């Protein structure tokens, strides 16, 4: 016989399922993240990036666990490893606050692959002013360290107050014991007096730990974000802390709270809301829910389907044979984009598939959903090169009907497209060697088969090979404009 607690957990489970996998395509939250770059910040940022209902506009590094310059490097390394290079990073001011005893531990941790940091170190306040100036939605400010960056930003321009929905901040339930409070008490007092809505999230439990059980959930979650966290926590210095049960779920709780607030209890006093995880919910359920947050970033945004079909029985033989391995390699989001492109395009084409891969790479770069990018194509109106435009439109949602795509009068031999989001522009081009190979393959087909049925079968075979073999992270050149 089910207990009331069991019914309650089942209800929460169903709500979590609906919340995390029923996306509208438009983000519910538009966030900026400020971090002092402790190891729990790395986990927290990764979860924010994974959640489809959250759009991360910018990340700033502040003084706390690490100094801002050291943190700046780690954030950029994380974003590059996750292929979200288009999210800009600002660097906060160094303060006189003494770095904590765990600074040496934090300095040893690599957040991602080594990078050559060529990006200019833009000041955090300048970046926030620039990114928010014309942004149409109100911002949720996420504070994983002190509140200094946001206090300084608000002081820089009174108009910034109107751009904020609320601030969500991690600190101990007993304010004075919290490291983030101690790091800059004056900024906390300024925020409180400003009457901005401030949600203070705390870990009020001893069983919410980044331990072997929690990491096993991430290990078994097929998400680039979860897998990176698992890899980082297998670094020798971090693994030792995991074994000691030293690492708790601290800043991890902020993206969980934003994504699944039903798991939390809250108490509001004026403009402050104190938030903590419901004590009756088992830790294992919290871990499983976090794994679902990470999975939400791998799911497709659907309008007609409850879920995009990936049953091999629904596909023709040649596509059924490649389905599982291709999804494993490139992800379900790319699979859907190319499948829909082929259906709408009328045949399995080479350039249309490259266009779909290019569009998904652009969405990934800026970490946005469909219908958010402005596109300028240099593929013209003449097939086969112009077929690229169909793949771009289907993958990004930047369709003619949306008014988000334009085709330049200038036609470039190498497939090239400019993508724009919130004042940032990049050019994505197919690598020259691959472009030449494709052109040679097509010429060979024309020479051997002309435009007969055999030619189209030849093109389909080539397209399937390109679809399966070409990694979108390796075949394009991206240039910031």
SETIKE-389552 format. One record per residue (C-alpha): x, y, z. Coordinates in steps of 0.1 Angstrom, whole numbers. Layout:
<site><px>X</px><py>Y</py><pz>Z</pz></site>
...
// end
This chain:
<site><px>0</px><py>0</py><pz>0</pz></site>
<site><px>14</px><py>34</py><pz>-10</pz></site>
<site><px>21</px><py>59</py><pz>17</pz></site>
<site><px>14</px><py>96</py><pz>14</pz></site>
<site><px>51</px><py>102</py><pz>11</pz></site>
<site><px>53</px><py>78</py><pz>-19</pz></site>
<site><px>23</px><py>95</py><pz>-36</pz></site>
<site><px>41</px><py>129</py><pz>-30</pz></site>
<site><px>73</px><py>116</py><pz>-46</pz></site>
<site><px>54</px><py>102</py><pz>-76</pz></site>
<site><px>37</px><py>135</py><pz>-81</pz></site>
<site><px>69</px><py>154</py><pz>-80</pz></site>
<site><px>85</px><py>129</py><pz>-104</pz></site>
<site><px>57</px><py>135</py><pz>-129</pz></site>
<site><px>60</px><py>173</py><pz>-126</pz></site>
<site><px>97</px><py>171</py><pz>-131</pz></site>
<site><px>93</px><py>150</py><pz>-162</pz></site>
<site><px>68</px><py>175</py><pz>-177</pz></site>
<site><px>88</px><py>205</py><pz>-167</pz></site>
<site><px>122</px><py>194</py><pz>-181</pz></site>
<site><px>111</px><py>177</py><pz>-213</pz></site>
<site><px>81</px><py>199</py><pz>-225</pz></site>
<site><px>100</px><py>228</py><pz>-240</pz></site>
<site><px>84</px><py>257</py><pz>-258</pz></site>
<site><px>116</px><py>266</py><pz>-277</pz></site>
<site><px>118</px><py>300</py><pz>-259</pz></site>
<site><px>137</px><py>302</py><pz>-226</pz></site>
<site><px>118</px><py>309</py><pz>-195</pz></site>
<site><px>147</px><py>325</py><pz>-177</pz></site>
<site><px>174</px><py>349</py><pz>-191</pz></site>
<site><px>203</px><py>348</py><pz>-167</pz></site>
<site><px>237</px><py>363</py><pz>-160</pz></site>
<site><px>261</px><py>343</py><pz>-138</pz></site>
<site><px>287</px><py>357</py><pz>-115</pz></site>
<site><px>312</px><py>332</py><pz>-100</pz></site>
<site><px>342</px><py>331</py><pz>-78</pz></site>
<site><px>351</px><py>298</py><pz>-94</pz></site>
<site><px>350</px><py>272</py><pz>-67</pz></site>
<site><px>345</px><py>235</py><pz>-78</pz></site>
<site><px>308</px><py>236</py><pz>-70</pz></site>
<site><px>305</px><py>267</py><pz>-93</pz></site>
<site><px>318</px><py>246</py><pz>-122</pz></site>
<site><px>290</px><py>221</py><pz>-116</pz></site>
<site><px>264</px><py>248</py><pz>-112</pz></site>
<site><px>274</px><py>266</py><pz>-144</pz></site>
<site><px>273</px><py>234</py><pz>-163</pz></site>
<site><px>238</px><py>227</py><pz>-151</pz></site>
<site><px>226</px><py>262</py><pz>-161</pz></site>
<site><px>241</px><py>257</py><pz>-195</pz></site>
<site><px>224</px><py>223</py><pz>-199</pz></site>
<site><px>188</px><py>234</py><pz>-191</pz></site>
<site><px>168</px><py>243</py><pz>-222</pz></site>
<site><px>145</px><py>267</py><pz>-203</pz></site>
<site><px>175</px><py>288</py><pz>-193</pz></site>
<site><px>195</px><py>312</py><pz>-215</pz></site>
<site><px>229</px><py>322</py><pz>-202</pz></site>
<site><px>238</px><py>356</py><pz>-216</pz></site>
<site><px>271</px><py>362</py><pz>-199</pz></site>
<site><px>293</px><py>350</py><pz>-171</pz></site>
<site><px>316</px><py>371</py><pz>-149</pz></site>
<site><px>344</px><py>361</py><pz>-126</pz></site>
<site><px>347</px><py>377</py><pz>-92</pz></site>
<site><px>372</px><py>376</py><pz>-63</pz></site>
<site><px>365</px><py>348</py><pz>-38</pz></site>
<site><px>378</px><py>313</py><pz>-40</pz></site>
<site><px>400</px><py>323</py><pz>-69</pz></site>
<site><px>412</px><py>357</py><pz>-80</pz></site>
<site><px>392</px><py>370</py><pz>-110</pz></site>
<site><px>419</px><py>364</py><pz>-136</pz></site>
<site><px>424</px><py>328</py><pz>-127</pz></site>
<site><px>386</px><py>323</py><pz>-127</pz></site>
<site><px>383</px><py>340</py><pz>-161</pz></site>
<site><px>406</px><py>314</py><pz>-176</pz></site>
<site><px>386</px><py>285</py><pz>-161</pz></site>
<site><px>353</px><py>298</py><pz>-173</pz></site>
<site><px>365</px><py>302</py><pz>-209</pz></site>
<site><px>380</px><py>268</py><pz>-208</pz></site>
<site><px>347</px><py>253</py><pz>-196</pz></site>
<site><px>327</px><py>271</py><pz>-224</pz></site>
<site><px>352</px><py>261</py><pz>-251</pz></site>
<site><px>350</px><py>225</py><pz>-240</pz></site>
<site><px>312</px><py>226</py><pz>-241</pz></site>
<site><px>313</px><py>244</py><pz>-275</pz></site>
<site><px>296</px><py>275</py><pz>-261</pz></site>
<site><px>323</px><py>299</py><pz>-271</pz></site>
<site><px>298</px><py>326</py><pz>-279</pz></site>
<site><px>289</px><py>332</py><pz>-243</pz></site>
<site><px>310</px><py>362</py><pz>-233</pz></site>
<site><px>330</px><py>363</py><pz>-201</pz></site>
<site><px>338</px><py>394</py><pz>-181</pz></site>
<site><px>364</px><py>399</py><pz>-154</pz></site>
<site><px>356</px><py>414</py><pz>-121</pz></site>
<site><px>378</px><py>436</py><pz>-98</pz></site>
<site><px>403</px><py>420</py><pz>-75</pz></site>
<site><px>397</px><py>430</py><pz>-39</pz></site>
<site><px>416</px><py>430</py><pz>-6</pz></site>
<site><px>396</px><py>401</py><pz>7</pz></site>
<site><px>421</px><py>373</py><pz>16</pz></site>
<site><px>417</px><py>342</py><pz>-6</pz></site>
<site><px>406</px><py>312</py><pz>15</pz></site>
<site><px>426</px><py>282</py><pz>26</pz></site>
<site><px>409</px><py>261</py><pz>-1</pz></site>
<site><px>423</px><py>284</py><pz>-29</pz></site>
<site><px>453</px><py>261</py><pz>-34</pz></site>
<site><px>430</px><py>232</py><pz>-40</pz></site>
<site><px>408</px><py>252</py><pz>-64</pz></site>
<site><px>439</px><py>263</py><pz>-84</pz></site>
<site><px>448</px><py>227</py><pz>-92</pz></site>
<site><px>415</px><py>219</py><pz>-109</pz></site>
<site><px>411</px><py>221</py><pz>-147</pz></site>
<site><px>375</px><py>229</py><pz>-157</pz></site>
<site><px>380</px><py>218</py><pz>-193</pz></site>
<site><px>405</px><py>214</py><pz>-221</pz></site>
<site><px>436</px><py>237</py><pz>-222</pz></site>
<site><px>430</px><py>268</py><pz>-243</pz></site>
<site><px>450</px><py>297</py><pz>-258</pz></site>
<site><px>431</px><py>326</py><pz>-242</pz></site>
<site><px>430</px><py>352</py><pz>-270</pz></site>
<site><px>398</px><py>369</py><pz>-257</pz></site>
<site><px>402</px><py>404</py><pz>-244</pz></site>
<site><px>397</px><py>407</py><pz>-207</pz></site>
<site><px>366</px><py>429</py><pz>-208</pz></site>
<site><px>356</px><py>444</py><pz>-174</pz></site>
<site><px>326</px><py>427</py><pz>-159</pz></site>
<site><px>306</px><py>459</py><pz>-155</pz></site>
<site><px>313</px><py>470</py><pz>-191</pz></site>
<site><px>302</px><py>436</py><pz>-203</pz></site>
<site><px>270</px><py>436</py><pz>-183</pz></site>
<site><px>261</px><py>471</py><pz>-195</pz></site>
<site><px>268</px><py>462</py><pz>-231</pz></site>
<site><px>249</px><py>428</py><pz>-231</pz></site>
<site><px>219</px><py>442</py><pz>-213</pz></site>
<site><px>215</px><py>475</py><pz>-231</pz></site>
<site><px>191</px><py>464</py><pz>-258</pz></site>
<site><px>181</px><py>430</py><pz>-245</pz></site>
<site><px>143</px><py>427</py><pz>-245</pz></site>
<site><px>138</px><py>405</py><pz>-215</pz></site>
<site><px>144</px><py>410</py><pz>-178</pz></site>
<site><px>174</px><py>393</py><pz>-163</pz></site>
<site><px>177</px><py>368</py><pz>-135</pz></site>
<site><px>211</px><py>374</py><pz>-118</pz></site>
<site><px>228</px><py>344</py><pz>-104</pz></site>
<site><px>254</px><py>349</py><pz>-77</pz></site>
<site><px>277</px><py>320</py><pz>-70</pz></site>
<site><px>301</px><py>341</py><pz>-50</pz></site>
<site><px>298</px><py>375</py><pz>-33</pz></site>
<site><px>273</px><py>401</py><pz>-45</pz></site>
<site><px>300</px><py>427</py><pz>-54</pz></site>
<site><px>298</px><py>424</py><pz>-92</pz></site>
<site><px>260</px><py>431</py><pz>-92</pz></site>
<site><px>262</px><py>458</py><pz>-66</pz></site>
<site><px>289</px><py>476</py><pz>-86</pz></site>
<site><px>269</px><py>471</py><pz>-118</pz></site>
<site><px>238</px><py>487</py><pz>-102</pz></site>
<site><px>258</px><py>516</py><pz>-88</pz></site>
<site><px>272</px><py>523</py><pz>-123</pz></site>
<site><px>238</px><py>531</py><pz>-137</pz></site>
<site><px>205</px><py>535</py><pz>-119</pz></site>
<site><px>186</px><py>523</py><pz>-151</pz></site>
<site><px>200</px><py>488</py><pz>-145</pz></site>
<site><px>175</px><py>483</py><pz>-116</pz></site>
<site><px>147</px><py>481</py><pz>-142</pz></site>
<site><px>164</px><py>453</py><pz>-160</pz></site>
<site><px>164</px><py>428</py><pz>-131</pz></site>
<site><px>138</px><py>403</py><pz>-123</pz></site>
<site><px>155</px><py>390</py><pz>-92</pz></site>
<site><px>189</px><py>379</py><pz>-78</pz></site>
<site><px>194</px><py>343</py><pz>-68</pz></site>
<site><px>223</px><py>339</py><pz>-44</pz></site>
<site><px>239</px><py>310</py><pz>-25</pz></site>
<site><px>248</px><py>316</py><pz>11</pz></site>
<site><px>246</px><py>298</py><pz>44</pz></site>
<site><px>212</px><py>299</py><pz>61</pz></site>
<site><px>229</px><py>317</py><pz>90</pz></site>
<site><px>240</px><py>347</py><pz>70</pz></site>
<site><px>271</px><py>357</py><pz>90</pz></site>
<site><px>286</px><py>322</py><pz>86</pz></site>
<site><px>284</px><py>323</py><pz>49</pz></site>
<site><px>317</px><py>327</py><pz>29</pz></site>
<site><px>299</px><py>346</py><pz>1</pz></site>
<site><px>285</px><py>370</py><pz>27</pz></site>
<site><px>319</px><py>375</py><pz>44</pz></site>
<site><px>336</px><py>381</py><pz>10</pz></site>
<site><px>318</px><py>414</py><pz>6</pz></site>
<site><px>294</px><py>424</py><pz>34</pz></site>
<site><px>290</px><py>459</py><pz>21</pz></site>
<site><px>276</px><py>447</py><pz>-13</pz></site>
<site><px>251</px><py>425</py><pz>5</pz></site>
<site><px>239</px><py>455</py><pz>25</pz></site>
<site><px>236</px><py>476</py><pz>-6</pz></site>
<site><px>215</px><py>450</py><pz>-24</pz></site>
<site><px>192</px><py>446</py><pz>6</pz></site>
<site><px>186</px><py>483</py><pz>8</pz></site>
<site><px>179</px><py>485</py><pz>-30</pz></site>
<site><px>147</px><py>464</py><pz>-25</pz></site>
<site><px>155</px><py>441</py><pz>-54</pz></site>
<site><px>140</px><py>406</py><pz>-49</pz></site>
<site><px>168</px><py>384</py><pz>-35</pz></site>
<site><px>164</px><py>346</py><pz>-32</pz></site>
<site><px>190</px><py>331</py><pz>-8</pz></site>
<site><px>195</px><py>294</py><pz>-14</pz></site>
<site><px>211</px><py>273</py><pz>13</pz></site>
<site><px>220</px><py>236</py><pz>18</pz></site>
<site><px>204</px><py>229</py><pz>51</pz></site>
<site><px>210</px><py>191</py><pz>49</pz></site>
<site><px>240</px><py>169</py><pz>56</pz></site>
<site><px>231</px><py>142</py><pz>31</pz></site>
<site><px>233</px><py>163</py><pz>-2</pz></site>
<site><px>269</px><py>155</py><pz>-11</pz></site>
<site><px>289</px><py>153</py><pz>-43</pz></site>
<site><px>299</px><py>117</py><pz>-35</pz></site>
<site><px>304</px><py>85</py><pz>-54</pz></site>
<site><px>266</px><py>79</py><pz>-56</pz></site>
<site><px>259</px><py>113</py><pz>-70</pz></site>
<site><px>287</px><py>110</py><pz>-96</pz></site>
<site><px>275</px><py>76</py><pz>-106</pz></site>
<site><px>242</px><py>93</py><pz>-117</pz></site>
<site><px>262</px><py>118</py><pz>-138</pz></site>
<site><px>284</px><py>90</py><pz>-152</pz></site>
<site><px>253</px><py>72</py><pz>-165</pz></site>
<site><px>237</px><py>104</py><pz>-179</pz></site>
<site><px>243</px><py>108</py><pz>-217</pz></site>
<site><px>250</px><py>145</py><pz>-215</pz></site>
<site><px>282</px><py>164</py><pz>-224</pz></site>
<site><px>277</px><py>185</py><pz>-193</pz></site>
<site><px>273</px><py>156</py><pz>-169</pz></site>
<site><px>302</px><py>137</py><pz>-185</pz></site>
<site><px>325</px><py>168</py><pz>-181</pz></site>
<site><px>316</px><py>171</py><pz>-144</pz></site>
<site><px>323</px><py>134</py><pz>-139</pz></site>
<site><px>357</px><py>138</py><pz>-157</pz></site>
<site><px>367</px><py>169</py><pz>-137</pz></site>
<site><px>359</px><py>151</py><pz>-104</pz></site>
<site><px>381</px><py>122</py><pz>-114</pz></site>
<site><px>411</px><py>145</py><pz>-113</pz></site>
<site><px>433</px><py>132</py><pz>-85</pz></site>
<site><px>430</px><py>162</py><pz>-61</pz></site>
<site><px>392</px><py>163</py><pz>-66</pz></site>
<site><px>387</px><py>126</py><pz>-63</pz></site>
<site><px>404</px><py>126</py><pz>-29</pz></site>
<site><px>379</px><py>152</py><pz>-17</pz></site>
<site><px>350</px><py>131</py><pz>-31</pz></site>
<site><px>362</px><py>101</py><pz>-11</pz></site>
<site><px>362</px><py>122</py><pz>20</pz></site>
<site><px>326</px><py>134</py><pz>14</pz></site>
<site><px>340</px><py>169</py><pz>16</pz></site>
<site><px>322</px><py>183</py><pz>-14</pz></site>
<site><px>286</px><py>191</py><pz>-7</pz></site>
<site><px>259</px><py>203</py><pz>-31</pz></site>
<site><px>262</px><py>240</py><pz>-26</pz></site>
<site><px>260</px><py>262</py><pz>-57</pz></site>
<site><px>245</px><py>232</py><pz>-75</pz></site>
<site><px>212</px><py>240</py><pz>-58</pz></site>
<site><px>207</px><py>273</py><pz>-76</pz></site>
<site><px>200</px><py>258</py><pz>-111</pz></site>
<site><px>180</px><py>230</py><pz>-95</pz></site>
<site><px>159</px><py>256</py><pz>-77</pz></site>
<site><px>153</px><py>276</py><pz>-109</pz></site>
<site><px>145</px><py>245</py><pz>-129</pz></site>
<site><px>124</px><py>225</py><pz>-103</pz></site>
<site><px>113</px><py>249</py><pz>-75</pz></site>
<site><px>88</px><py>223</py><pz>-62</pz></site>
<site><px>117</px><py>205</py><pz>-46</pz></site>
<site><px>123</px><py>235</py><pz>-23</pz></site>
<site><px>106</px><py>252</py><pz>6</pz></site>
<site><px>108</px><py>290</py><pz>10</pz></site>
<site><px>101</px><py>317</py><pz>35</pz></site>
<site><px>96</px><py>353</py><pz>23</pz></site>
<site><px>105</px><py>383</py><pz>45</pz></site>
<site><px>102</px><py>416</py><pz>26</pz></site>
<site><px>123</px><py>415</py><pz>-5</pz></site>
<site><px>143</px><py>384</py><pz>8</pz></site>
<site><px>132</px><py>348</py><pz>2</pz></site>
<site><px>151</px><py>321</py><pz>21</pz></site>
<site><px>151</px><py>289</py><pz>2</pz></site>
<site><px>162</px><py>253</py><pz>11</pz></site>
<site><px>156</px><py>218</py><pz>-2</pz></site>
<site><px>126</px><py>200</py><pz>13</pz></site>
<site><px>139</px><py>177</py><pz>40</pz></site>
<site><px>115</px><py>149</py><pz>33</pz></site>
<site><px>128</px><py>143</py><pz>-2</pz></site>
<site><px>155</px><py>116</py><pz>-3</pz></site>
<site><px>190</px><py>126</py><pz>-15</pz></site>
<site><px>188</px><py>99</py><pz>-42</pz></site>
<site><px>158</px><py>116</py><pz>-57</pz></site>
<site><px>176</px><py>149</py><pz>-58</pz></site>
<site><px>205</px><py>133</py><pz>-76</pz></site>
<site><px>182</px><py>117</py><pz>-101</pz></site>
<site><px>164</px><py>150</py><pz>-107</pz></site>
<site><px>197</px><py>167</py><pz>-113</pz></site>
<site><px>206</px><py>141</py><pz>-139</pz></site>
<site><px>173</px><py>148</py><pz>-157</pz></site>
<site><px>182</px><py>185</py><pz>-158</pz></site>
<site><px>214</px><py>176</py><pz>-176</pz></site>
<site><px>194</px><py>153</py><pz>-200</pz></site>
<site><px>170</px><py>182</py><pz>-208</pz></site>
<site><px>199</px><py>198</py><pz>-228</pz></site>
<site><px>201</px><py>168</py><pz>-251</pz></site>
<site><px>164</px><py>166</py><pz>-259</pz></site>
<site><px>148</px><py>181</py><pz>-290</pz></site>
<site><px>123</px><py>210</py><pz>-289</pz></site>
<site><px>91</px><py>196</py><pz>-305</pz></site>
<site><px>58</px><py>212</py><pz>-316</pz></site>
<site><px>39</px><py>183</py><pz>-330</pz></site>
<site><px>57</px><py>153</py><pz>-316</pz></site>
<site><px>57</px><py>144</py><pz>-279</pz></site>
<site><px>92</px><py>131</py><pz>-287</pz></site>
<site><px>110</px><py>130</py><pz>-320</pz></site>
<site><px>108</px><py>94</py><pz>-333</pz></site>
<site><px>140</px><py>74</py><pz>-331</pz></site>
<site><px>126</px><py>39</py><pz>-334</pz></site>
<site><px>146</px><py>22</py><pz>-362</pz></site>
<site><px>114</px><py>5</py><pz>-373</pz></site>
<site><px>101</px><py>38</py><pz>-386</pz></site>
<site><px>130</px><py>45</py><pz>-409</pz></site>
<site><px>141</px><py>31</py><pz>-443</pz></site>
<site><px>168</px><py>4</py><pz>-441</pz></site>
<site><px>198</px><py>26</py><pz>-449</pz></site>
<site><px>188</px><py>52</py><pz>-423</pz></site>
<site><px>178</px><py>26</py><pz>-397</pz></site>
<site><px>212</px><py>11</py><pz>-399</pz></site>
<site><px>230</px><py>44</py><pz>-391</pz></site>
<site><px>205</px><py>58</py><pz>-366</pz></site>
<site><px>218</px><py>46</py><pz>-332</pz></site>
<site><px>255</px><py>51</py><pz>-340</pz></site>
<site><px>249</px><py>86</py><pz>-355</pz></site>
<site><px>228</px><py>98</py><pz>-326</pz></site>
<site><px>255</px><py>84</py><pz>-302</pz></site>
<site><px>281</px><py>104</py><pz>-321</pz></site>
<site><px>264</px><py>136</py><pz>-330</pz></site>
<site><px>233</px><py>138</py><pz>-307</pz></site>
<site><px>196</px><py>137</py><pz>-312</pz></site>
<site><px>193</px><py>174</py><pz>-319</pz></site>
<site><px>214</px><py>171</py><pz>-350</pz></site>
<site><px>196</px><py>139</py><pz>-360</pz></site>
<site><px>163</px><py>157</py><pz>-359</pz></site>
<site><px>176</px><py>187</py><pz>-378</pz></site>
<site><px>190</px><py>166</py><pz>-407</pz></site>
<site><px>161</px><py>142</py><pz>-408</pz></site>
<site><px>136</px><py>171</py><pz>-411</pz></site>
<site><px>159</px><py>188</py><pz>-436</pz></site>
<site><px>159</px><py>158</py><pz>-459</pz></site>
<site><px>121</px><py>154</py><pz>-457</pz></site>
<site><px>115</px><py>190</py><pz>-466</pz></site>
<site><px>143</px><py>193</py><pz>-491</pz></site>
<site><px>129</px><py>164</py><pz>-510</pz></site>
<site><px>160</px><py>143</py><pz>-512</pz></site>
<site><px>190</px><py>134</py><pz>-491</pz></site>
<site><px>214</px><py>161</py><pz>-503</pz></site>
<site><px>250</px><py>169</py><pz>-495</pz></site>
<site><px>249</px><py>207</py><pz>-491</pz></site>
<site><px>216</px><py>206</py><pz>-472</pz></site>
<site><px>231</px><py>182</py><pz>-446</pz></site>
<site><px>261</px><py>205</py><pz>-443</pz></site>
<site><px>238</px><py>234</py><pz>-438</pz></site>
<site><px>219</px><py>216</py><pz>-410</pz></site>
<site><px>252</px><py>207</py><pz>-392</pz></site>
<site><px>263</px><py>243</py><pz>-396</pz></site>
<site><px>231</px><py>257</py><pz>-381</pz></site>
<site><px>233</px><py>233</py><pz>-351</pz></site>
<site><px>269</px><py>244</py><pz>-346</pz></site>
<site><px>258</px><py>281</py><pz>-345</pz></site>
<site><px>230</px><py>274</py><pz>-320</pz></site>
<site><px>255</px><py>255</py><pz>-299</pz></site>
<site><px>281</px><py>283</py><pz>-301</pz></site>
<site><px>256</px><py>309</py><pz>-287</pz></site>
<site><px>238</px><py>283</py><pz>-266</pz></site>
<site><px>204</px><py>295</py><pz>-278</pz></site>
<site><px>173</px><py>277</py><pz>-291</pz></site>
<site><px>156</px><py>279</py><pz>-325</pz></site>
<site><px>142</px><py>312</py><pz>-339</pz></site>
<site><px>169</px><py>333</py><pz>-322</pz></site>
<site><px>196</px><py>338</py><pz>-348</pz></site>
<site><px>197</px><py>363</py><pz>-377</pz></site>
<site><px>213</px><py>347</py><pz>-407</pz></site>
<site><px>231</px><py>359</py><pz>-439</pz></site>
<site><px>239</px><py>331</py><pz>-463</pz></site>
<site><px>265</px><py>334</py><pz>-491</pz></site>
<site><px>252</px><py>302</py><pz>-509</pz></site>
<site><px>231</px><py>321</py><pz>-535</pz></site>
<site><px>200</px><py>307</py><pz>-552</pz></site>
<site><px>216</px><py>282</py><pz>-575</pz></site>
<site><px>217</px><py>244</py><pz>-567</pz></site>
<site><px>236</px><py>225</py><pz>-554</pz></site>
<site><px>253</px><py>252</py><pz>-533</pz></site>
<site><px>220</px><py>269</py><pz>-525</pz></site>
<site><px>207</px><py>237</py><pz>-509</pz></site>
<site><px>228</px><py>248</py><pz>-479</pz></site>
<site><px>200</px><py>274</py><pz>-472</pz></site>
<site><px>174</px><py>247</py><pz>-465</pz></site>
<site><px>196</px><py>230</py><pz>-439</pz></site>
<site><px>203</px><py>264</py><pz>-422</pz></site>
<site><px>166</px><py>273</py><pz>-421</pz></site>
<site><px>154</px><py>240</py><pz>-407</pz></site>
<site><px>182</px><py>237</py><pz>-380</pz></site>
<site><px>180</px><py>272</py><pz>-367</pz></site>
<site><px>144</px><py>282</py><pz>-374</pz></site>
<site><px>157</px><py>313</py><pz>-392</pz></site>
<site><px>132</px><py>308</py><pz>-420</pz></site>
<site><px>120</px><py>331</py><pz>-447</pz></site>
<site><px>86</px><py>333</py><pz>-430</pz></site>
<site><px>103</px><py>344</py><pz>-397</pz></site>
<site><px>122</px><py>370</py><pz>-416</pz></site>
<site><px>154</px><py>359</py><pz>-400</pz></site>
<site><px>174</px><py>348</py><pz>-431</pz></site>
<site><px>187</px><py>367</py><pz>-460</pz></site>
<site><px>207</px><py>355</py><pz>-490</pz></site>
<site><px>235</px><py>378</py><pz>-501</pz></site>
<site><px>240</px><py>387</py><pz>-537</pz></site>
<site><px>276</px><py>377</py><pz>-531</pz></site>
<site><px>281</px><py>339</py><pz>-537</pz></site>
<site><px>311</px><py>322</py><pz>-522</pz></site>
<site><px>324</px><py>289</py><pz>-535</pz></site>
<site><px>330</px><py>277</py><pz>-500</pz></site>
<site><px>298</px><py>273</py><pz>-479</pz></site>
<site><px>298</px><py>304</py><pz>-457</pz></site>
<site><px>271</px><py>319</py><pz>-434</pz></site>
<site><px>270</px><py>348</py><pz>-409</pz></site>
<site><px>251</px><py>342</py><pz>-377</pz></site>
<site><px>241</px><py>371</py><pz>-354</pz></site>
<site><px>227</px><py>370</py><pz>-318</pz></site>
<site><px>223</px><py>400</py><pz>-295</pz></site>
<site><px>249</px><py>421</py><pz>-311</pz></site>
<site><px>275</px><py>394</py><pz>-317</pz></site>
<site><px>283</px><py>381</py><pz>-352</pz></site>
<site><px>303</px><py>351</py><pz>-363</pz></site>
<site><px>311</px><py>337</py><pz>-397</pz></site>
<site><px>310</px><py>299</py><pz>-401</pz></site>
<site><px>327</px><py>284</py><pz>-432</pz></site>
<site><px>332</px><py>248</py><pz>-443</pz></site>
<site><px>368</px><py>238</py><pz>-442</pz></site>
<site><px>385</px><py>243</py><pz>-476</pz></site>
<site><px>397</px><py>207</py><pz>-480</pz></site>
<site><px>362</px><py>193</py><pz>-473</pz></site>
<site><px>346</px><py>218</py><pz>-496</pz></site>
<site><px>369</px><py>208</py><pz>-524</pz></site>
<site><px>363</px><py>171</py><pz>-518</pz></site>
<site><px>325</px><py>177</py><pz>-519</pz></site>
<site><px>328</px><py>196</py><pz>-552</pz></site>
<site><px>350</px><py>169</py><pz>-567</pz></site>
<site><px>326</px><py>142</py><pz>-556</pz></site>
<site><px>296</px><py>160</py><pz>-572</pz></site>
<site><px>316</px><py>166</py><pz>-605</pz></site>
<site><px>324</px><py>129</py><pz>-606</pz></site>
<site><px>288</px><py>120</py><pz>-602</pz></site>
<site><px>277</px><py>144</py><pz>-630</pz></site>
<site><px>305</px><py>130</py><pz>-653</pz></site>
<site><px>295</px><py>94</py><pz>-647</pz></site>
<site><px>257</px><py>95</py><pz>-644</pz></site>
<site><px>247</px><py>130</py><pz>-656</pz></site>
<site><px>213</px><py>138</py><pz>-639</pz></site>
<site><px>199</px><py>102</py><pz>-641</pz></site>
<site><px>184</px><py>82</py><pz>-612</pz></site>
<site><px>218</px><py>67</py><pz>-607</pz></site>
<site><px>232</px><py>102</py><pz>-600</pz></site>
<site><px>207</px><py>108</py><pz>-572</pz></site>
<site><px>214</px><py>74</py><pz>-557</pz></site>
<site><px>251</px><py>83</py><pz>-558</pz></site>
<site><px>244</px><py>117</py><pz>-541</pz></site>
<site><px>223</px><py>100</py><pz>-514</pz></site>
<site><px>251</px><py>75</py><pz>-506</pz></site>
<site><px>276</px><py>104</py><pz>-503</pz></site>
<site><px>252</px><py>124</py><pz>-482</pz></site>
<site><px>246</px><py>96</py><pz>-458</pz></site>
<site><px>284</px><py>91</py><pz>-455</pz></site>
<site><px>289</px><py>128</py><pz>-448</pz></site>
<site><px>260</px><py>128</py><pz>-423</pz></site>
<site><px>275</px><py>99</py><pz>-403</pz></site>
<site><px>312</px><py>108</py><pz>-406</pz></site>
<site><px>315</px><py>145</py><pz>-404</pz></site>
<site><px>318</px><py>160</py><pz>-369</pz></site>
<site><px>303</px><py>195</py><pz>-368</pz></site>
<site><px>330</px><py>204</py><pz>-343</pz></site>
<site><px>358</px><py>196</py><pz>-367</pz></site>
<site><px>346</px><py>205</py><pz>-402</pz></site>
<site><px>339</px><py>243</py><pz>-398</pz></site>
<site><px>360</px><py>274</py><pz>-393</pz></site>
<site><px>345</px><py>300</py><pz>-370</pz></site>
<site><px>355</px><py>336</py><pz>-371</pz></site>
<site><px>343</px><py>364</py><pz>-348</pz></site>
<site><px>333</px><py>395</py><pz>-367</pz></site>
// end
